[in-house]
Amino acid sequence: MSSSIHIDHPIVWTNSIEFRLYQKNIVESASQRNTLVILPTALGKTIISILVCADILYKYRDKRVLMMAPTRPLVAQHMKLFSSVLKILEEQIAAVTGKTPPEARRAVWIKKDVRLVFATPEIIKNDLNEDRLQLRDFSLLIFDEAHKAVKDYSYTAIAKEYIDQSSSPMILALTASPGAERKRMQEVCDNLFIENIEYRGEDDPDVKPYVNPIDVKWEWFSLPEEYRYIASTLRSMLNERLRWLIQRGILKKKGIEWVFKRDLIAAGEELQYTIQLTMEEQRAPLYVALMNQSSALTLMYCLELIESQGSFSLKAFLDRIEEEGRKTHSTLLKQPSIIEIRTLIQSITNEHPKIQYLTQLIKDHHHQCSSQMRSRDSGVTSVNNNKNNDNNLNLNPKSKILIFTQYRDTAKHIVEVLSRHKIVASRFVGQAKRLGDEGMTQDEQAEVLESFKKGDFEVLVATSIAEEGLDIPEVGLVIFYEPIPSEIRYIQRRGRTGRKSAGLVIILATKDSVDTRYLYASEKRVEKMKKSLTSIKAALKPISRKDVLNLNPMTSEELLSVENRKKRLEEHLSKIAQLEVNQGRLSDNKALERLNTLREDRMMNSLSIEADMLTGKFRKHVDRAARKIHTELQKCGRRGIDVETLSDNLNIEYPILIESIKKLEKLRRLEWLDEGTVALITGSFKKQVTGKTYDLYIDKIIQGKALVTVDGRWHARLNHYDYEGPRELLKKGSEFKAIGELYHDGGVLNIKIKEIVEVA
């Protein structure tokens, strides 16, 4: 399976995947049983899925693979990577997302030639419910970001349906972290019918050779006086409500210091449930309790914002809840202390010390000269909050910087502040709309990431959308604007650096605040996860499988055909790029970039069209293309024409071209002269004419076809590529005898005329 440097596999392109021993070992294990693969970000979970997929596609030529990812950008990213390294034809790959119409999705599921499908889980669940999809057709299901497989997330229902339908199911689940809580980890394994866990950390012996060191530094900040006063006021208001809730048994805690956000959320859910079960006239005390719980949760959020984010984020939040006008919020906003806080926020001129530090850090990084870089220590000098400091980075001046924050308002503010300091940065947030913030569409997200890759800007300020899976370019520095308690998100954020060279992570934290609690919580949860995995793995049991798949590998001829087509396509695209260089439209140093763009455009166009396969609209495209191809081939004679040239000459997308050629081939109107050339079967080159003699009458001529009466009894369609005879006979009212063949296409009776026998 491997060489000393790159993976050697029959359907993996040579030199496309670096050989790593731990990946090879995991692939061998995951190919035998349902496996949960847990690898920190950047250690190649997707490569493992590609190699497991390659085994299935190669060994079982009649089997299919379904890979799911939570978002459309992730689906597109996986499709692009798989397509670039696997020897698989364009028409054998499809993407199915919310943008794919139901009938087009049904067509993909029906078309067994589509062997590799990428999809979002909600669509798979919907199509299962609507009986558009049968999972028994798939020999491997891949669940990306598998830690989501809890409660009623779509992954859970899909896995259960797959196990019920398939006689030989195989599941591969991928995640950077399944969570720290043993109960959650067990739930993920149960919901995905996991039989085996493959976990690797950066300290494992077989992983260490491939891991670049990541230096993690903490920077601590003290709040300015005006921030401390606001925080103190909010904490006093919060504590008052927490005591009230504890005294009445709504919060079952010994003291207010042990109350966390999740406790308040759980208390609110319990209160809502109790209200539903209580008679209307007895609900008043419960509504009072719910108002106190809601106010406490809002105050806890406000406290977190002022301590961890800054006055801008707190102001934005208070303005937003005022505009929303909810009763609980309105009551809270009328409190004298909140009115005072809002007045104070308006007068604050000092930024939170985090953003002051952040700005100086990036300015120093962008302006340091080579001599300064050599003289400075690696890492970052600790912050002195009382005076300006010299922030030193031992990083390439051109390396990119990724800043994570939990809050959109903070992301927006950071970009605005950096812009004021002549630092070009861009915000990267999710799609969800909310009051005052439209979010970013997936097209906008893709555009920002592409600009970041190209180096149009060097600082990306992102929320959690950038944590999972997306193809974020290599960054030299990752900054956590605040610590996070989630070990899953901590691992995912940290993994955004250190991919190709040593990386640096800086975590910004405010002293004596929620930041402190979160920082230590995330580290403890990572350690807890490792311990829980060992006991869960030992308790996993195999599932029963009714059948064992019989080997049916792809032939060397099939593989050679794919390789030849790929080679011809590369030559064709290279000619286009070189022509643009020769014409002066493109510089030599931009030729490779243009070639990559042509490859990507070709693949994405083909794959998007593939999703429309077999729909009425698609069949019309195929019929029109078949007529054009037939006419073009008539001009070429017996020498034929290369299919790539045919595609360009007629401006036909590749999947439509291939289906049209297949149709003409099925009708025995053309044949392949070699791997890349097609020609009409005409004249003396035709095989002996066989068929039945019919009396024909031309009823009507329409574009590209005629309507004819056959033997005075049936009406049939005559396509121009089905007619072998003098063109002058194709007019309304013509009568003649001909040797032909009747066939059905899409429920319509057609006739193919092979030879004219007699003209009336």
C-alpha positions in Angstrom: 0.0 0.0 0.0 2.9 2.4 0.6 6.3 3.5 -0.6 8.9 5.3 1.4 7.5 8.7 0.6 4.0 8.5 -1.0 1.0 6.3 -0.9 0.9 3.7 -3.6 -2.7 2.6 -4.3 -4.3 1.6 -7.7 -6.8 4.4 -7.7 -4.7 7.1 -5.9 -2.7 9.4 -8.2 1.0 8.9 -7.9 2.8 11.3 -5.5 -0.5 12.9 -4.5 -0.6 11.7 -0.8 2.3 11.7 1.5 2.9 8.3 3.3 2.4 8.5 7.1 2.7 5.3 9.1 -0.1 6.2 11.6 -2.5 6.9 8.8 -1.7 3.6 7.1 -2.3 1.8 10.4 -5.6 3.6 11.0 -6.8 2.9 7.5 -6.1 -0.8 7.8 -8.1 -0.9 11.1 -11.0 1.3 9.8 -11.4 -0.9 6.7 -12.4 -3.9 8.8 -15.1 -2.5 11.2 -17.1 0.6 12.1 -14.4 3.0 13.3 -14.3 6.4 15.1 -11.1 8.2 14.2 -10.1 10.9 16.6 -7.2 13.1 15.4 -6.3 16.6 16.3 -6.8 19.1 13.5 -4.1 19.0 10.7 -3.1 15.4 11.3 -5.1 14.2 8.2 -8.5 12.8 9.1 -9.7 13.5 5.5 -6.7 11.7 4.0 -7.7 8.6 6.1 -11.2 8.8 4.8 -9.9 9.1 1.2 -7.8 6.0 1.6 -10.6 3.9 3.1 -12.9 5.2 0.3 -10.2 4.2 -2.3 -10.2 0.7 -1.0 -13.9 0.3 -1.3 -14.1 1.9 -4.8 -11.2 -0.2 -6.1 -12.0 -3.6 -4.5 -15.8 -3.4 -5.2 -16.4 -1.8 -8.6 -20.2 -2.0 -8.2 -20.3 -0.4 -4.8 -20.9 3.2 -3.8 -19.6 5.6 -1.0 -21.5 8.4 0.7 -19.5 11.1 2.6 -21.4 13.6 4.8 -20.3 16.9 6.3 -22.4 19.4 8.2 -22.1 22.4 5.8 -22.1 23.0 2.1 -18.6 24.6 2.1 -17.3 21.5 3.8 -19.1 19.3 1.2 -17.5 21.2 -1.6 -14.1 21.1 0.0 -14.1 17.4 0.5 -15.4 16.8 -3.1 -12.6 18.9 -4.5 -9.9 17.1 -2.5 -11.2 13.6 -3.2 -11.6 14.4 -6.9 -8.0 15.7 -7.1 -6.3 12.6 -5.7 -8.6 9.7 -6.7 -8.7 8.1 -10.2 -12.4 8.5 -10.6 -14.3 9.9 -13.6 -16.1 13.2 -13.3 -19.5 11.6 -14.1 -19.0 9.2 -11.2 -19.0 12.0 -8.6 -21.9 14.1 -7.3 -22.7 16.6 -4.6 -26.2 16.7 -3.0 -27.1 19.7 -0.7 -30.0 21.9 0.1 -29.5 23.7 -3.2 -30.1 20.5 -5.2 -33.8 20.1 -6.2 -35.5 16.9 -4.9 -35.9 15.4 -8.4 -32.3 16.0 -9.2 -31.3 14.3 -5.9 -33.5 11.3 -6.7 -31.7 11.1 -10.1 -28.3 10.9 -8.3 -29.6 8.2 -6.0 -31.0 6.1 -8.9 -27.9 6.5 -11.1 -25.7 3.7 -9.8 -22.8 4.9 -12.0 -22.4 7.8 -9.6 -20.1 5.9 -7.2 -19.0 8.7 -4.8 -21.5 11.1 -3.3 -20.9 14.1 -1.0 -23.9 15.4 1.0 -25.1 17.4 3.9 -26.9 15.2 6.5 -30.2 17.0 6.7 -30.7 16.3 3.0 -29.9 12.6 3.4 -32.4 12.4 6.3 -35.1 14.2 4.3 -34.5 11.9 1.3 -34.7 8.8 3.5 -38.0 10.0 4.9 -39.4 10.7 1.4 -38.2 7.3 0.1 -36.0 8.9 -2.5 -32.9 7.2 -1.2 -32.0 3.6 -0.3 -28.8 3.4 1.8 -28.4 -0.3 1.1 -26.8 0.7 -2.2 -23.8 2.1 -0.2 -20.9 0.0 1.1 -19.3 2.8 3.1 -20.8 5.8 5.0 -18.4 8.5 6.2 -19.5 10.9 8.9 -17.3 14.0 9.2 -17.4 16.1 12.4 -18.8 13.0 14.1 -19.0 14.6 17.5 -22.3 16.1 16.3 -23.9 12.6 16.4 -25.9 13.2 19.6 -29.6 13.6 20.5 -31.7 14.3 17.4 -28.9 15.5 15.0 -29.4 13.9 11.5 -26.4 11.7 11.8 -28.2 9.6 14.4 -31.2 8.7 12.2 -29.0 8.2 9.1 -26.7 5.7 10.9 -29.7 3.7 12.3 -31.4 3.5 8.9 -28.1 2.4 7.3 -27.6 -0.4 9.8 -31.2 -1.5 9.2 -31.0 -1.4 5.4 -27.5 -2.7 4.7 -26.5 -6.4 4.9 -22.9 -5.4 5.2 -22.6 -1.9 6.6 -19.4 -0.1 7.1 -19.1 3.3 8.9 -16.2 5.7 9.2 -16.6 8.6 11.7 -14.1 11.4 11.9 -13.6 14.1 14.6 -10.9 16.2 16.3 -12.6 15.5 19.6 -15.8 13.7 20.7 -16.1 15.7 23.9 -14.8 15.2 27.4 -17.9 13.8 29.1 -17.9 10.1 29.1 -21.7 10.0 28.6 -21.5 12.1 25.4 -18.6 10.1 24.0 -20.6 6.9 24.6 -23.6 8.4 23.0 -21.6 9.3 19.8 -20.3 5.7 19.7 -23.7 4.2 20.2 -25.5 6.4 17.7 -22.9 5.6 15.0 -22.7 1.9 15.8 -18.9 2.2 16.5 -17.0 -1.0 17.0 -13.5 0.5 17.2 -11.8 3.7 18.2 -8.5 4.9 16.7 -7.2 7.8 18.7 -3.8 9.6 18.2 -2.4 12.6 20.0 0.5 14.7 19.1 2.7 12.9 21.6 2.1 9.4 20.2 5.3 7.8 18.8 4.0 7.2 15.3 2.6 10.8 15.1 5.5 12.8 16.5 7.6 12.8 13.3 4.8 14.6 11.5 4.0 17.2 14.1 5.4 20.7 14.2 5.8 22.2 17.6 3.1 24.6 18.7 4.0 27.0 21.4 1.0 28.0 23.6 1.3 31.2 25.6 -1.1 32.8 27.9 -1.4 36.6 28.2 -3.1 38.0 31.3 -4.7 41.4 31.6 -6.0 43.6 34.4 -9.1 45.6 33.7 -9.1 49.4 33.8 -10.9 51.1 36.7 -14.1 52.0 34.7 -14.3 48.4 33.5 -13.9 47.1 37.0 -16.7 49.3 38.3 -19.1 48.1 35.6 -18.2 44.5 36.3 -18.7 45.0 40.0 -22.1 46.5 39.5 -23.2 43.6 37.2 -21.8 41.0 39.5 -23.8 42.5 42.5 -27.0 42.4 40.4 -26.3 38.8 39.3 -25.5 37.6 42.8 -28.7 39.0 44.1 -30.7 36.9 41.7 -28.6 33.8 42.1 -29.2 33.9 45.9 -32.9 34.2 45.3 -32.9 31.2 43.0 -30.8 29.1 45.4 -32.9 30.0 48.4 -36.0 28.7 46.6 -34.4 25.5 45.5 -34.5 26.4 41.8 -30.7 26.2 41.7 -29.5 23.3 43.7 -26.1 24.7 44.6 -24.4 25.3 47.9 -23.2 28.8 46.9 -23.3 31.4 44.1 -19.6 30.7 43.3 -20.7 27.2 42.0 -23.3 28.4 39.6 -22.4 28.2 35.9 -24.2 29.2 32.7 -25.2 25.7 32.0 -26.9 25.5 35.5 -29.0 28.6 34.7 -30.0 27.2 31.3 -31.0 23.8 32.8 -33.0 25.7 35.5 -34.9 27.6 32.8 -35.7 24.5 30.9 -37.0 22.9 34.1 -39.2 25.9 34.9 -40.7 25.9 31.4 -41.5 22.3 31.7 -43.1 22.8 35.2 -45.2 25.7 33.9 -46.7 23.5 31.2 -47.8 21.0 33.8 -49.3 23.6 36.2 -52.8 25.1 36.1 -53.0 28.7 34.9 -54.1 30.1 38.3 -51.1 28.6 40.0 -48.4 29.7 37.6 -47.7 33.2 38.9 -44.8 32.2 41.3 -43.2 30.2 38.5 -43.3 33.1 36.1 -41.5 35.2 38.8 -38.9 32.5 39.1 -38.5 32.3 35.3 -38.0 36.1 35.1 -35.3 35.9 37.8 -33.6 33.0 36.0 -33.7 34.9 32.6 -32.4 38.1 34.2 -29.6 36.2 35.9 -28.6 34.5 32.6 -28.6 37.9 30.8 -26.5 39.5 33.6 -24.0 36.6 33.5 -23.7 37.2 29.7 -23.2 41.0 30.3 -20.6 40.3 32.9 -18.7 38.0 30.5 -18.8 40.6 27.8 -17.4 43.5 29.9 -14.7 41.4 31.4 -13.7 39.3 28.4 -14.7 41.3 25.3 -15.0 45.0 26.1 -17.4 47.9 26.3 -18.2 47.8 22.6 -19.6 44.3 22.7 -21.6 45.0 25.9 -23.1 48.2 24.4 -24.0 46.3 21.2 -25.7 43.6 23.2 -27.7 46.0 25.4 -28.8 48.0 22.3 -29.9 44.8 20.6 -32.0 43.4 23.5 -33.6 46.9 23.9 -34.7 46.8 20.2 -36.0 43.2 20.5 -38.3 44.5 23.3 -38.8 41.2 25.3 -40.6 41.8 28.6 -37.8 40.3 30.7 -35.2 42.4 29.0 -37.4 45.5 29.2 -37.7 45.1 33.0 -34.0 44.6 33.4 -33.1 47.6 31.2 -35.2 49.9 33.4 -33.1 49.0 36.5 -31.2 52.1 37.7 -27.9 50.2 37.8 -28.3 49.2 34.1 -29.2 52.7 33.1 -26.0 53.9 34.9 -23.9 51.3 33.2 -25.2 52.3 29.7 -24.4 55.9 30.5 -20.9 55.0 31.6 -20.3 52.9 28.4 -21.0 55.9 26.3 -18.3 57.8 28.0 -15.6 55.1 27.9 -12.7 56.0 25.6 -10.2 53.3 26.5 -10.4 50.1 24.6 -10.3 46.7 26.5 -6.6 46.0 27.2 -6.9 42.8 25.0 -7.5 44.8 21.9 -4.8 47.3 22.7 -2.4 44.4 23.1 -3.7 42.7 19.9 -3.3 45.8 17.8 0.3 46.4 19.0 1.2 42.7 18.5 0.1 42.7 14.9 1.7 46.1 14.1 5.0 44.9 15.5 4.7 41.6 13.6 4.0 43.4 10.3 6.8 46.0 10.7 9.6 44.2 12.2 12.7 44.0 10.0 14.9 40.9 9.6 17.6 42.1 11.9 15.1 42.7 14.7 13.6 39.2 14.1 17.1 37.6 14.6 17.7 39.4 17.8 14.4 38.6 19.4 13.4 35.6 21.4 10.8 33.2 20.2 7.3 33.7 21.6 5.6 36.8 22.9 6.7 39.1 25.7 4.2 39.3 28.6 1.9 42.2 28.6 2.5 45.1 31.0 -0.9 46.7 31.2 0.4 50.0 32.7 2.7 51.0 29.8 3.4 50.3 26.1 5.4 47.2 25.6 7.5 45.7 22.9 5.7 42.6 21.5 8.2 40.2 19.9 7.3 37.5 17.4 9.7 35.0 16.0 7.6 34.5 12.8 7.9 35.0 9.1 6.7 38.6 8.4 4.4 37.2 5.7 2.8 34.5 7.8 -0.9 34.8 8.3 -2.7 35.5 11.5 -6.0 34.0 12.6 -7.9 35.6 15.5 -10.8 33.6 17.1 -13.5 35.2 19.1 -16.9 33.8 20.3 -18.8 36.9 19.5 -19.7 38.5 16.2 -19.8 42.0 17.7 -16.3 41.6 18.9 -15.1 40.3 15.5 -16.7 43.3 13.9 -15.0 45.7 16.4 -11.6 44.1 16.1 -11.7 44.5 12.3 -12.7 48.2 12.7 -9.9 48.9 15.2 -7.3 47.1 13.1 -8.4 49.1 10.0 -8.0 52.4 11.9 -4.4 51.3 12.5 -3.8 50.5 8.7 -4.0 46.7 9.3 -6.0 45.0 6.6 -8.3 42.4 8.2 -11.5 40.7 7.4 -14.3 39.2 9.4 -15.4 35.6 8.9 -18.8 34.6 10.5 -21.6 32.2 10.0 -24.8 32.5 7.9 -27.4 33.0 10.6 -29.1 36.3 10.5 -30.0 38.3 13.6 -31.0 41.8 14.5 -28.4 44.2 13.0 -26.2 41.5 11.5 -27.0 39.7 8.2 -24.2 37.2 8.7 -22.3 35.9 5.6 -23.6 33.7 2.9 -21.5 30.6 2.0 -20.5 32.3 -1.3 -19.2 35.3 0.8 -17.4 32.9 3.1 -15.7 31.2 0.2 -14.7 34.6 -1.3 -13.1 35.7 2.0 -11.2 32.4 2.4 -9.9 32.7 -1.2 -8.7 36.2 -0.7 -7.0 35.1 2.6 -5.3 32.3 0.7 -4.1 34.6 -2.0 -2.6 37.0 0.6 -5.0 39.9 -0.1 -5.0 40.4 3.6 -3.1 38.7 6.4 -5.4 38.8 9.4 -8.7 36.9 9.6 -11.0 37.5 12.5 -13.3 34.5 12.9 -16.0 33.1 15.1 -16.6 29.4 15.6 -17.4 28.9 11.9 -13.6 28.7 11.3 -13.1 25.9 13.8 -14.5 22.9 12.0 -13.0 21.4 8.9 -12.9 24.4 6.5 -9.8 24.8 4.4 -8.3 27.7 6.2 -4.8 28.4 4.9 -1.7 27.7 7.0 -1.3 30.4 9.6 1.8 31.1 11.7 -0.1 32.6 14.6 -3.5 31.8 16.2 -4.9 34.1 18.8 -7.8 33.2 21.1 -9.4 36.5 22.0 -10.8 34.6 25.0 -10.4 31.2 26.5 -13.2 28.6 25.8 -14.4 25.9 28.1 -15.0 23.4 25.3 -12.2 20.9 24.7 -13.5 20.2 21.2 -13.2 23.9 20.2 -9.9 24.3 22.0 -8.4 21.4 20.0 -9.9 22.7 16.7 -8.7 26.3 17.2 -5.2 25.2 18.2 -4.9 23.0 15.2 -5.1 25.9 12.8 -1.4 26.5 13.2 1.7 24.3 13.2 0.7 22.5 10.0 3.7 23.1 7.8 6.1 24.7 10.3 6.3 25.7 14.0 3.2 27.5 15.2 2.3 29.9 18.0 -1.0 30.1 19.9 -1.6 33.1 22.2 -4.6 32.9 24.6 -5.8 36.3 25.9 -7.4 36.2 29.4 -8.6 38.7 31.9 -7.5 38.1 35.5 -10.1 37.2 38.1 -12.9 36.8 35.5 -14.8 34.1 33.6 -11.7 33.8 31.4 -9.8 32.2 34.2 -12.5 29.7 34.8 -12.7 28.8 31.1 -9.0 28.5 30.6 -8.5 25.8 33.2 -11.7 24.1 32.3 -10.7 23.4 28.7 -7.3 22.0 29.7 -8.8 19.7 32.3 -11.5 18.5 29.9 -8.8 17.5 27.3 -7.1 15.3 29.8 -10.5 13.9 30.9 -11.3 13.0 27.3 -8.2 10.9 26.9 -8.9 8.9 30.1 -12.5 8.2 29.1 -11.6 7.0 25.6 -9.6 4.1 27.0 -12.5 2.7 29.0 -15.1 3.2 26.2 -12.9 1.5 23.6 -12.5 -1.6 25.8 -16.3 -1.9 26.1 -17.2 -1.6 22.4 -18.8 -4.6 20.8 -19.0 -5.8 17.1 -22.3 -5.5 15.2 -23.7 -8.4 13.2 -23.4 -8.4 9.5 -25.5 -10.7 7.3 -23.2 -10.8 4.2 -19.6 -10.5 3.4 -18.8 -8.5 0.3 -17.3 -10.5 -2.6 -14.2 -8.9 -4.2 -14.9 -7.4 -7.6 -11.9 -5.2 -8.3 -11.6 -2.6 -11.0 -9.7 -3.9 -14.1 -6.4 -2.6 -15.4 -8.3 -1.5 -18.5 -10.7 0.6 -16.5 -7.9 2.3 -14.6 -5.9 2.9 -17.8 -9.0 4.5 -19.3 -9.3 6.9 -16.4 -5.6 7.7 -16.5 -5.7 8.4 -20.3 -8.7 10.7 -20.0 -7.1 12.6 -17.1 -3.9 12.9 -19.2 -5.8 14.3 -22.2 -7.7 16.7 -20.0 -4.4 18.0 -18.5 -2.9 18.4 -21.9 -6.0 20.2 -23.1 -6.1 22.7 -20.2 -2.4 23.3 -20.4 -2.8 24.3 -24.1 -5.5 26.8 -23.1 -3.2 28.3 -20.4 -0.3 28.4 -22.8 -2.4 30.0 -25.5 -3.3 32.8 -23.2 0.4 33.3 -22.4 1.2 33.4 -26.1 -1.5 35.9 -26.8 -0.1 38.1 -24.1 -3.2 37.9 -21.9 -1.3 36.0 -19.2 2.3 36.3 -17.9 4.5 33.2 -17.7 4.6 33.3 -13.9 0.8 33.2 -13.8 0.4 30.2 -16.1 0.4 27.6 -13.3 -2.2 29.6 -11.3 -4.4 29.9 -14.4 -4.0 26.1 -15.0 -5.2 25.4 -11.4 -8.2 27.7 -11.9 -9.1 25.9 -15.1 -8.9 22.6 -13.3 -11.1 23.8 -10.5 -13.7 25.5 -12.7 -13.9 22.4 -14.9 -14.4 20.1 -12.0 -17.0 22.3 -10.2 -19.0 22.9 -13.4 -19.0 19.2 -14.1 -20.0 18.3 -10.6 -22.8 20.8 -10.4 -24.3 19.5 -13.7 -24.0 16.0 -12.4 -26.5 16.8 -9.7 -29.1 17.4 -12.4 -28.5 14.0 -13.9 -31.5 12.2 -15.4 -34.0 15.1 -14.7 -36.3 16.2 -17.5 -34.1 19.3 -17.9 -31.0 17.3 -18.1 -32.5 14.9 -20.7 -33.3 17.9 -22.9 -29.7 19.1 -22.6 -28.5 15.7 -23.6 -30.9 15.5 -26.6 -29.8 18.9 -27.9 -26.2 18.0 -27.4 -26.6 14.7 -29.2 -28.0 16.5 -32.3 -25.0 18.9 -32.2 -22.5 16.1 -31.8 -24.1 14.1 -34.7 -23.8 17.1 -37.0 -20.2 17.8 -36.0 -19.2 14.2 -36.5 -20.7 14.3 -40.0 -18.1 17.0 -40.9 -15.2 15.0 -39.6 -15.8 11.8 -41.6 -14.1 8.6 -40.6 -11.1 10.4 -38.9 -13.4 11.3 -36.0 -12.7 14.0 -33.4 -11.2 14.1 -29.9 -13.9 14.4 -27.2 -12.1 17.3 -25.5 -12.0 19.3 -28.7 -15.6 18.3 -29.3 -16.6 19.7 -25.9 -14.8 23.0 -26.6 -16.0 23.4 -30.2 -19.6 22.9 -29.2 -19.4 24.6 -25.8 -20.9 21.5 -24.1 -20.3 20.8 -20.4 -18.4 17.5 -20.0 -21.1 15.4 -18.1 -23.7 16.4 -20.8 -21.1 15.5 -23.5 -20.4 12.1 -22.1 -24.1 11.3 -21.6 -24.8 12.4 -25.2 -22.0 10.2 -26.6 -23.3 7.3 -24.5 -26.8 7.8 -26.0 -25.5 7.9 -29.6 -23.3 4.9 -28.9 -26.3 3.0 -27.5 -28.2 3.8 -30.7 -25.2 2.5 -32.6 -24.7 5.9 -34.3 -21.1 6.3 -33.3 -18.2 4.4 -32.0 -14.9 5.0 -30.1 -11.8 4.8 -32.4 -9.5 5.0 -29.5 -9.5 6.1 -25.8 -10.2 9.8 -26.8 -11.7 9.8 -30.3 -15.2 9.2 -31.5 -16.6 8.9 -35.0 -19.9 8.2 -36.7 -20.6 4.7 -38.1 -21.6 5.7 -41.6 -21.4 4.6 -45.3 -19.2 1.7 -46.2 -18.1 1.5 -42.6 -21.6 0.5 -41.4 -22.2 -3.0 -40.3 -24.7 -5.0 -42.3 -28.1 -3.4 -42.1 -30.6 -5.4 -40.0 -34.1 -4.6 -39.0 -37.7 -4.5 -40.2 -39.1 -2.7 -43.2 -41.7 -0.1 -42.4 -44.0 2.2 -44.5 -43.4 5.7 -43.3 -45.2 9.0 -43.7 -43.7 12.4 -42.5 -46.5 14.2 -40.5 -44.5 17.2 -39.3 -41.0 18.6 -39.2 -39.8 20.4 -36.1 -36.3 21.5 -35.0 -34.0 18.5 -34.9 -36.7 15.9 -35.4 -39.7 14.7 -37.4 -43.0 13.2 -36.4 -43.8 10.2 -38.5 -46.7 7.6 -39.0 -45.4 4.1 -39.0 -47.3 1.5 -41.1 -50.3 3.7 -40.9 -50.9 2.8 -37.3 -48.3 4.3 -34.9 -46.9 7.7 -34.3 -43.2 7.9 -33.6 -40.4 10.5 -33.3 -37.5 10.5 -35.8 -34.4 12.3 -34.4 -32.0 13.6 -37.0 -29.2 11.4 -35.7 -31.5 8.4 -36.2 -31.9 9.0 -39.9 -29.6 7.5 -42.5 -30.9 8.6 -45.9 -31.3 11.6 -48.3 -32.0 14.8 -46.5 -34.5 15.9 -49.2 -36.9 13.2 -48.0 -37.2 14.9 -44.7 -40.2 17.2 -45.5 -43.9 17.1 -44.6 -45.9 14.7 -46.7 -43.0 12.5 -47.8 -43.7 8.7 -48.0 -41.2 5.9 -48.3 -40.3 2.4 -47.2 -37.2 2.0 -45.0 -35.4 -0.6 -42.9 -35.5 0.6 -39.3 -35.9 -0.2 -35.7 -38.5 1.0 -33.2 -37.4 1.8 -29.6 -38.6 3.7 -26.5 -36.8 6.7 -25.0 -38.2 8.4 -21.9 -41.6 6.8 -22.6 -41.8 8.1 -26.2 -41.8 5.8 -29.3 -38.8 6.5 -31.6 -37.7 5.1 -34.9 -34.2 4.7 -36.2 -34.1 4.6 -40.0 -31.1 2.6 -41.2 -31.7 2.4 -45.0 -34.2 3.8 -47.5 -35.8 0.9 -49.6 -38.3 2.7 -51.8 -39.6 6.2 -52.3 -43.4 6.6 -53.1 
